[in-house]
Amino acid sequence: MPTTSLVFPHPAWIEIDLRQFKKNIKILQQFLGATKICFPIKANSYGHGLVPMARAAAEAGIDYLGVSCLQEAALLREAGIKTPIFVMGAIHEAQIPALLNYDIEISISSRYKAQLLAKKCEELNKTAKVHIEIDTGMQRTGVRPETAVELLHCLQAMPQIQIVGVYTHLATGDMPESPIAYEQITQFKKFIETHIDDQAVICHVANSGGVCHFPEACFDMVRPGLLLLGYSPSKIAALQEIKPFFSVKAKIAYFKVVAQGQGIGYGHTYHAKTATRVVTVPVGYGDGYRRALSNIGQVLIGGNLYPIAGTVCMDQFMVDIGNDAAYVGDEVVLIGQQGDRSISLLSMAELCQTIPYEILCGFNDRLPRLYFDDEQA
Ligand SMILES: *Cc1c(COP(=O)(O)O)cnc(C)c1O
């Protein structure tokens, strides 16, 4: 993730309200009581920006940060983040020394990796903190429950290794009442009840869906990403004030009047039905704004919804505002609220026939991110 100390004025940007993020954390903390929270901050914190989100999470008292790889973990440590960090998923042999040096907790799901890790620890005179991943049905990474006992004993016999956690990941956590999720939870529960008697070992299962739909999946810690970003699929009353805080905005770059019947944009996929006013918005798929929104997406200008006219280009797209007035420099909302209307990420994901995660992760660093936070003392 390139970071630059140079910040130039740019006519489009992402707004992130860290006050709402911290509020979301507080609401979940109150709801969960003693259960710890690991915030999955992978993929640039789902497009929200890695380091600012980690700082805010730490300020709100988050217990753990979950990343997908060494690079994310190292960026956090280099930025001075002291919170425990755990790499979810498999590690690569070549990453072990850096993981140990940065004090990153490691997921282990095979005897092979356990032995590599122990060997490196010995060479470097370090100890490693590990979480055993058990595959109860996701078929991604993780040791099968049948062989988990053997791996557990193998790790317990390694003086360089400290087992700090045991976890599994749900394949259908977002589907209420899913029998697959119940089966996974049951298998996990059986394993920890039979084999984990150390109270200090953190048992964790639930992602956002798990927290919202399967209270029995909460154990010692939960790992909700999307939920803490405000996209709660939950009907739980106590979680209703969890809200999103990610908006995408731009300023109108150009205004023109287009004649009746004139085609607009690449391929002329849109034609003006009557003479109409068209404005150009300086955001495109090169920023992560999805091309799938061509001719079906909408934006907010002056509190009204207007349709995207033609295909989304790499750096800009056009909007048909009919007979309404709008001026160069006026604010356009692509995701978020304007007046009493809003464009939600979830409806955008539906239009794009994808999941909200993919839309969020798609926003890169060309749009600057503006963070709103309370003044720090
Ligand atoms: C990404 C991830 C999560 C978070 O998932 P959400 O659906 O965003 O809550 C939790 N656990 C693991 C292992 C993950 O990879």
The ligand as a Gaussian input file, in Angstrom:
#p B3LYP/6-31G(d) Opt

LIG

0 1
 C      -12.358000     -11.967000       6.991000
 C      -12.510000     -12.865000       8.133000
 C      -13.417000     -12.562000       9.157000
 C      -14.359000     -11.387000       9.089000
 O      -15.488000     -11.658000       8.313000
 P      -16.761000     -10.706000       8.316000
 O      -17.739000     -11.412000       7.498000
 O      -16.311000      -9.404000       7.724000
 O      -17.170000     -10.533000       9.717000
 C      -13.420000     -13.386000      10.267000
 N      -12.612000     -14.466000      10.355000
 C      -11.751000     -14.799000       9.371000
 C      -10.895000     -15.985000       9.526000
 C      -11.680000     -14.030000       8.231000
 O      -10.851000     -14.362000       7.242000

